């Protein structure tokens, strides 16, 4: 226990002994973890929005004139068996006309009455087919277009693939930026530990002469690097947590018209994964930077 407390004490003392390098290391680490957390939150929400959009992407199937009801039901049963299909809804010609009247004759009901007994959409019975995955739309449309008695297949011009591509691009860009910052953080932490080794080189030599083990000599510097990593990771995570809900509330308030599309994950859901990953990342970088420097500058 005395050895453990000694190592912790010396590690903390090293942090305050090299204040300038420590501050630079913590700042770089904080910037790295902040960007990591920011990109993580954005990519996670984009993927969540993609999944939400995919549930609303559908294909609409219209039938040839005079197609019998039994044949329409048969087509529906065949389509249900397809792996691409999550749900299928039938809309009769009468339901289509009723919906059309509500949407296009609102406030002009007298015009709609002129069509009493005459349904202009008599051949507009259709199936609305919702997909399990937007990427499956092409295969399903090809299958439907080659079915007998199918007059027209309308597909979504917009699919979630654009969101998916944006998410993928964002992931690559964020990964590149984070890797660069990680390298800088490892370098600065290494320099901080290197200064500590230089300052204590004579003391370390004496410790080795009186029988100190390699672990006893190395441990304070490992503690120093890990503490820098933890502090540099914890600070931006707290800032992101506080700012996340405020930013989300602001966006939803300013762009309320997009409320059905822009749906954000709650902060608790994001940080359930982000917080432990961020802390582990900070510890790992701190350990990597300090251990690499110890091997290079400390021959024990």
C-alpha positions as CSV (number, residue, x, y, z in Angstrom):
1,X,0.0,0.0,0.0
2,X,2.9,2.3,0.8
3,X,4.3,1.7,-2.7
4,X,0.9,2.5,-4.3
5,X,0.5,5.7,-2.4
6,X,4.0,6.7,-3.1
7,X,3.5,6.2,-6.9
8,X,0.3,8.2,-6.8
9,X,1.9,11.0,-4.8
10,X,4.9,11.2,-7.1
11,X,2.7,11.1,-10.2
12,X,0.5,14.0,-9.0
13,X,3.6,15.9,-8.0
14,X,5.1,15.4,-11.5
15,X,1.9,17.0,-13.0
16,X,2.4,20.2,-11.0
17,X,6.1,20.1,-11.4
18,X,5.8,20.5,-15.2
19,X,2.9,22.9,-15.3
20,X,3.4,24.3,-18.8
21,X,3.7,20.9,-20.5
22,X,0.9,19.4,-18.4
23,X,-1.4,22.2,-19.4
24,X,-0.6,21.8,-23.1
25,X,-1.1,18.0,-22.8
26,X,-4.4,18.4,-21.0
27,X,-5.6,21.0,-23.5
28,X,-4.7,18.8,-26.5
29,X,-6.3,15.8,-24.9
30,X,-9.4,17.8,-24.1
31,X,-9.6,19.1,-27.7
32,X,-9.2,15.5,-29.0
33,X,-11.9,14.1,-26.7
34,X,-14.2,17.0,-27.4
35,X,-14.1,16.5,-31.1
36,X,-14.4,12.8,-30.6
37,X,-17.5,13.3,-28.5
38,X,-18.9,15.9,-30.9
39,X,-18.5,13.7,-33.9
40,X,-19.8,10.7,-32.0
41,X,-23.0,12.5,-31.0
42,X,-23.5,13.8,-34.6
43,X,-22.8,10.4,-36.3
44,X,-25.0,8.6,-33.8
45,X,-27.9,11.0,-34.3
46,X,-27.5,10.9,-38.1
47,X,-27.7,7.1,-38.0
48,X,-30.8,7.4,-35.7
49,X,-32.4,9.8,-38.1
50,X,-31.6,7.5,-41.0
51,X,-33.4,4.6,-39.3
52,X,-36.4,6.9,-38.6
53,X,-36.4,8.0,-42.3
54,X,-36.2,4.5,-43.5
55,X,-39.4,3.6,-41.6
56,X,-41.2,6.2,-43.7
57,X,-39.8,5.2,-47.1
58,X,-42.3,3.3,-49.1
59,X,-43.1,2.0,-52.5
60,X,-46.6,2.4,-54.0
61,X,-48.1,-0.2,-56.4
62,X,-51.0,0.6,-58.8
63,X,-52.8,-2.1,-60.8
64,X,-54.0,-2.5,-64.4
65,X,-57.5,-1.4,-65.2
66,X,-60.2,-3.9,-64.3
67,X,-57.9,-6.0,-62.2
68,X,-60.1,-8.2,-60.0
69,X,-60.1,-7.9,-56.2
70,X,-59.0,-11.5,-55.9
71,X,-56.0,-10.8,-58.1
72,X,-55.1,-7.7,-56.0
73,X,-55.3,-9.8,-52.9
74,X,-53.1,-12.4,-54.5
75,X,-50.5,-9.8,-55.4
76,X,-50.6,-8.5,-51.8
77,X,-50.0,-12.0,-50.4
78,X,-47.0,-12.5,-52.8
79,X,-45.5,-9.2,-51.8
80,X,-45.8,-9.9,-48.1
81,X,-43.5,-12.9,-48.4
82,X,-40.7,-10.7,-49.7
83,X,-37.7,-10.1,-47.3
84,X,-37.7,-6.4,-48.2
85,X,-41.2,-5.8,-46.9
86,X,-41.8,-4.6,-43.3
87,X,-45.4,-3.7,-43.7
88,X,-48.0,-3.4,-46.5
89,X,-51.2,-1.4,-46.5
90,X,-54.0,-1.5,-49.0
91,X,-55.9,1.6,-50.1
92,X,-59.1,1.1,-52.1
93,X,-60.2,3.5,-54.9
94,X,-62.9,4.9,-52.6
95,X,-60.4,5.5,-49.8
96,X,-58.0,7.2,-52.2
97,X,-60.8,9.6,-53.4
98,X,-61.9,10.4,-49.8
99,X,-58.3,11.2,-48.9
100,X,-57.9,13.3,-52.1
101,X,-61.1,15.3,-51.3
102,X,-59.9,16.1,-47.8
103,X,-56.4,17.3,-49.0
104,X,-57.4,19.2,-52.2
105,X,-61.0,20.4,-51.7
106,X,-60.6,21.7,-48.1
107,X,-62.8,24.8,-47.9
108,X,-64.3,24.1,-51.3
109,X,-66.5,21.1,-50.5
110,X,-69.1,22.2,-53.0
111,X,-66.7,21.5,-55.8
112,X,-66.2,17.9,-54.5
113,X,-70.0,17.4,-54.4
114,X,-70.0,17.7,-58.2
115,X,-68.3,14.4,-58.3
116,X,-71.0,12.6,-56.3
117,X,-71.5,9.1,-57.7
118,X,-68.5,9.5,-60.0
119,X,-65.1,8.5,-58.6
120,X,-62.3,10.1,-60.7
121,X,-59.8,7.8,-59.0
122,X,-61.7,4.6,-59.9
123,X,-58.5,2.8,-61.0
124,X,-56.4,4.1,-58.1
125,X,-56.5,1.2,-55.7
126,X,-53.0,0.6,-54.5
127,X,-50.6,-1.1,-52.0
128,X,-48.3,1.1,-49.9
129,X,-45.3,-1.1,-49.1
130,X,-42.9,-0.1,-46.3
131,X,-39.3,-1.4,-46.4
132,X,-37.1,-3.1,-43.8
133,X,-34.1,-1.3,-45.3
134,X,-34.0,1.6,-47.7
135,X,-31.1,-0.1,-49.6
136,X,-33.6,-2.9,-50.6
137,X,-35.8,-0.5,-52.5
138,X,-34.2,-1.2,-55.9
139,X,-34.6,-5.0,-55.7
140,X,-38.2,-4.7,-54.6
141,X,-39.1,-2.2,-57.4
142,X,-37.6,-4.5,-60.0
143,X,-39.6,-7.4,-58.7
144,X,-42.9,-5.4,-58.6
145,X,-42.4,-4.0,-62.1
146,X,-42.2,-7.5,-63.6
147,X,-45.4,-8.7,-61.9
148,X,-48.5,-9.3,-64.0
149,X,-51.4,-6.8,-63.6
150,X,-49.1,-4.2,-62.1
151,X,-49.6,-0.9,-64.0
152,X,-47.2,1.4,-62.2
153,X,-44.7,1.4,-59.3
154,X,-43.9,4.6,-57.6
155,X,-40.8,4.7,-55.5
156,X,-39.3,7.4,-53.3
157,X,-37.0,9.7,-55.2
158,X,-35.3,10.4,-51.9
159,X,-33.9,7.5,-49.9
160,X,-32.0,7.2,-46.7
161,X,-28.9,6.4,-48.8
162,X,-28.0,10.1,-48.9
163,X,-28.1,10.3,-45.1
164,X,-26.1,7.1,-44.9
165,X,-23.5,8.5,-47.3
166,X,-23.3,11.7,-45.3
167,X,-22.9,9.7,-42.1
168,X,-20.1,7.6,-43.6
169,X,-18.3,10.7,-44.9
170,X,-18.6,12.4,-41.6
171,X,-17.3,9.2,-39.9
172,X,-14.2,9.2,-42.1
173,X,-13.5,12.9,-41.7
174,X,-13.9,12.7,-37.9
175,X,-11.7,9.7,-37.7
176,X,-8.9,11.4,-39.6
177,X,-9.1,14.5,-37.4
178,X,-9.3,12.5,-34.2
179,X,-6.3,10.3,-35.2
180,X,-4.2,13.5,-35.8
181,X,-5.2,14.9,-32.5
182,X,-4.5,11.6,-30.8
183,X,-1.0,11.6,-32.2
184,X,-0.4,15.2,-31.0
185,X,-1.8,14.2,-27.5
186,X,0.6,11.2,-27.3
187,X,3.5,13.4,-28.3
188,X,2.8,16.1,-25.8
189,X,2.1,13.6,-22.9
190,X,5.4,12.0,-23.9
191,X,7.2,15.4,-23.7
192,X,5.6,16.1,-20.3
193,X,6.8,12.8,-18.9
194,X,10.2,13.3,-20.6
195,X,10.7,16.5,-18.7
196,X,9.8,14.8,-15.4
197,X,12.4,12.1,-16.1
198,X,15.1,14.7,-16.9
199,X,14.4,16.6,-13.7
200,X,14.5,13.4,-11.6
201,X,17.3,11.5,-13.4
202,X,19.8,11.8,-10.5
203,X,17.1,10.8,-8.0
204,X,16.2,7.8,-10.2
205,X,19.9,6.7,-10.4
206,X,20.2,6.8,-6.6
207,X,16.9,4.7,-6.3
208,X,18.3,2.1,-8.7
209,X,21.6,1.9,-6.8
210,X,19.8,1.1,-3.5
211,X,17.7,-1.6,-5.2
212,X,14.5,0.0,-6.4
213,X,12.6,-2.2,-8.9
214,X,11.8,-1.2,-12.5
215,X,8.1,-1.0,-11.6
216,X,8.8,1.3,-8.6
217,X,10.7,3.7,-10.9
218,X,8.3,3.6,-13.8
219,X,5.0,3.7,-11.9
220,X,4.9,7.4,-11.0
221,X,5.4,8.4,-14.7
222,X,2.7,6.0,-15.8
223,X,0.4,7.5,-13.1
224,X,1.3,11.0,-14.4
225,X,0.4,10.1,-18.0
226,X,-2.9,8.3,-17.0
227,X,-4.0,11.2,-14.8
228,X,-3.4,13.7,-17.6
229,X,-5.4,11.5,-19.9
230,X,-8.3,11.2,-17.4
231,X,-8.5,14.9,-16.7
232,X,-8.2,15.8,-20.4
233,X,-11.0,13.4,-21.2
234,X,-13.4,14.2,-18.3
235,X,-13.5,17.9,-18.8
236,X,-14.8,17.9,-22.4
237,X,-17.2,15.1,-21.7
238,X,-18.8,17.2,-19.0
239,X,-19.0,20.2,-21.3
240,X,-20.6,18.2,-24.1
241,X,-23.1,16.7,-21.7
242,X,-24.2,20.1,-20.5
243,X,-24.2,21.7,-24.0
244,X,-25.9,18.8,-25.8
245,X,-29.4,19.2,-24.3
246,X,-29.3,23.0,-24.7
247,X,-28.2,22.7,-28.4
248,X,-30.9,20.1,-29.1
249,X,-33.6,22.2,-27.5
250,X,-32.5,25.2,-29.5
251,X,-32.5,23.3,-32.8
252,X,-35.9,21.9,-32.2
253,X,-37.2,25.3,-31.3
254,X,-35.8,27.0,-34.3
255,X,-36.6,24.3,-36.8
256,X,-39.9,23.0,-35.3
257,X,-41.2,22.5,-38.9
258,X,-38.8,19.6,-39.3
259,X,-39.8,18.0,-36.0
260,X,-41.0,14.8,-37.8
261,X,-37.6,14.3,-39.4
262,X,-35.1,15.7,-37.0
263,X,-35.4,13.4,-34.0
264,X,-32.5,13.5,-31.6
265,X,-31.4,10.8,-29.1
266,X,-31.7,11.8,-25.4
267,X,-28.4,12.8,-23.7
268,X,-28.5,9.7,-21.5
269,X,-28.6,7.4,-24.5
270,X,-25.6,9.1,-26.1
271,X,-23.5,9.3,-22.9
272,X,-24.2,5.7,-21.9
273,X,-21.6,4.8,-24.5
274,X,-19.7,8.0,-25.0
275,X,-18.6,8.6,-21.4
276,X,-16.9,5.2,-20.7
277,X,-15.4,5.2,-24.2
278,X,-14.0,8.7,-23.7
279,X,-12.5,7.9,-20.4
280,X,-11.0,4.6,-21.6
281,X,-9.6,6.5,-24.6
282,X,-8.1,9.1,-22.3
283,X,-6.5,6.5,-20.1
284,X,-5.2,4.6,-23.1
285,X,-3.6,7.7,-24.7
286,X,-2.1,8.7,-21.3
287,X,-0.6,5.3,-20.8
288,X,0.7,5.0,-24.3
289,X,2.4,8.4,-24.3
290,X,4.0,7.9,-20.9
291,X,5.1,4.2,-21.4
292,X,6.6,5.0,-24.8
293,X,8.6,7.9,-23.3
294,X,9.7,5.7,-20.4
295,X,11.1,3.1,-22.7
296,X,12.9,5.7,-24.8
297,X,14.4,7.9,-22.0
298,X,14.5,5.7,-18.9
299,X,16.9,2.7,-19.1
300,X,15.8,0.6,-16.2
